[in-house]
Amino acid sequence: MTFPAPQTPALQVPARLSWVTVPLIVMLVLQVIGVLLLPLLVPLISAIAASPDFAASMNDSATDPASVRMVLGFLSAFVWVIEVFQIALAVLYVFVLRAVQAGRSWGRVAAIVLFVLGILNFPLGTLLGVFGLIGAFDAEVTAYCNR
């Protein structure tokens, strides 16, 4: 006769965990929108640089079309570097969200760092960051993530 193995009681998901997960989801959605819209920036700037108004406003003799093309080339490369960083940040949001939902301690710490950085993004990031920090420092959420 065998006895079933004792099971550890599962911790109840705290009510304020949604104060952490919902801002992370909103920040993830905004990050994905930024990833999708950033490649449209280079054609927009190229169109502005090709407009006659832009050419008329450049009455400096040191600025020639070749230097404008060079600056646009550097700008295009810079935009794609930013795009890679945005994709990496979106992946980080996904991992942090899953870690917080699973109750991992590192996920809560990473969420706190992301919320503090999000506070700098006024006004929506400030609201999301404050609500996320309130939820992340809640006693039940802290106990849930430190189990």
N, C-alpha and C positions, 0 to 999 in steps of 0.2 A: 504494500500500500504506500503510495507516494502522496505527499502533500504538495499543493501548489506553492510556488515560490512567493514569498511575501512581496507585495508591490508597494512601492513608495507612493505616498499620496501625491497626486499631481497638484501643483499650485494653481489656484484660480487665477485666470487672467485679470489683472487689475483694471478697474474702470478707466483710470487715467492713461492707460497704455495707448488708447486712441489719440490722446493729446500728443503723443510722440509719433505714432505711425501716420496719422492723417497729414501733418505738416511735411513729413518725409515724402509721402506720396505726391502731394502738391508740388513740392520742390523738384521731385523727379519728373513730373509732367512738364513743368516749366523748363527744366533742363533739356528735355527731349525736344520741346518746341524751339528752344535756342539752337540745338544741334541741327534741326531741319531748316531753320531760317538763315543761319550764318552763311552758307554757301551762296545765298542770293546777294550778299553784300558786295562781292567783287564785281559782278556785272553792273550793279547800281553805281558803284564808284567809277567804273569804266565809262558808263553812259554819261555821268556828270562831267568827267574829264573830256569827253568828246564833244560836249555841247558848245555852241558858239559863244554863249555867255561866259563860260569858264575860260575859253581862249581869249576873249576880250578883256577879262579881268586880269589876265597875266600880262601886264605890260612891262615886266622886268626883262631886261635884255639877257640876264644870266639864266633865265628859265627857257629852255628849248623843248621841243616835243620829245627828244630822245631822253632827257632827264625825267620828264613826266612818265614816259613808258617804263623807265627803270624803277621809279618810285612805285608805280602800279604793280610791277613784278614783285618787288619786295613786299608790298601790301598783300598781294595774293598769297605769297608763301606764308606770311605771318597769319593770315586768316586760317589757312589750313593747319598750322601748328596749334592755333587756338581751338580749332575743331577737334583735333585729337585730344586735347586736354578736356574739352567739354564731354566727349564720349567717355573718357576715363572717369570723369566725375559722375556721369550718369550711371555707369557701372558700379561705382562706389556707393551711390544712393541705393541701388538695388541690393547690394550685399549688406549694407547697414540696416536697411528695412527688414530684410529677412532675419538678420541676427537679433534685432530688437524683438521681432515677433517670436523668435525661438527662445528668448530670454537669455541671451549671451551678454556677458558683462562688457566685452570689447565693443559690442554693437551700441550699447548705451553710451559709452565714452565717445565713440566716433560720432554718434548722433549729437551729443553735446557740442563737440567741436564744429560740426556742420551747422548747428543752430547758431552758435556764436558768430561764425563767419556769415551766416545768413542775415543776422541782424544788421550788417553793414549795407544790405541791399534794401534801401528804403523805397516804398512803404510796405510792400507785401512781404518781403523777406523779414522785415522787422516784426511784423505780426506773427508770421509763422515761427520765427526764432523764439519769440517770447513765449508763445503757447507751447512750443516744443520743449523749451527749458523748464517751464512749470511742470510739464508732464514728466520730463526726465528726472527731475529732482524730487518727485513725489515719493513718499516712503514705500508705498506698495509697489511702485514700478521699480524702485531700487532693490527691494527684496526679491522681486520677480526676476530681475536680471542678475542678481548675485546668488542665485540658488546653486 
